[in-house]
């Protein structure tokens, strides 16, 4: 489950350790050697800070990265990006925050198997209304509720609804949840990624009439959109 002790179909590589000097926010830690660490694969809210403080303050963390290589990834701000395990625990801080309901899985994790493991934990917390999920403001937004979606522009959200049509134009595939394509909610997939999606069993055209849930950042590009950049963003809703 995306942990040091149980990797199912994906690889985490040891990438050193660090002691926590301060907790900046719900996913950002200052280490005592001056490095800044951002926890990979999760999105957080204001309430996440206290949860991470309880889990990580003053502790020595084992840092691991997805895939081969010992050098940790850095984001555009120079922060290290990693999975972190406290006190030699087998469950990552990310997994624990998701389990408690104080984090959501990012739109792009970097490995489908890891994303599925994290999403399983998120769904369980969501079903049990733990943490953030007890607040109706964090419930999945309905694709037809344009007022709520518009209010969330520029924010990370979970949107679900029934796909009415799938169209291609230019470099994009448009997965449409309404009939007014210039106003309603749409998920975009780059055409060059179509083979990757299809190889994983997600053929965009076959999403028509399916009910799906998509996490991501809501943008206004004429219509309201979320860009699906990774396979793990498409979740089928029963």
Buried (B, 14 or more C-beta within 10 A) or exposed (E): BBBBEEBEEBEBBEBBEBEBBBBBBBBBBBBEEEBBBBBBBBBBBEBBBEBBBEBBEEBBBBBBBBEEEEEBBEEEEEBBBBBBBBEEBEBBBBBBBBBBBBBBBBBBBBBBBBBBBBBEBBBEBBEEBBBBBEEEEBBBBBBEBBEBBEEBEEEBBBBBBBBBBBEEEEEBBBBBBBEEBEEBBBBBBBEEBBEEBEEEEBEBEEBEEBBBBBBBBBEEEEBBBBBBBBBBBBBEEE
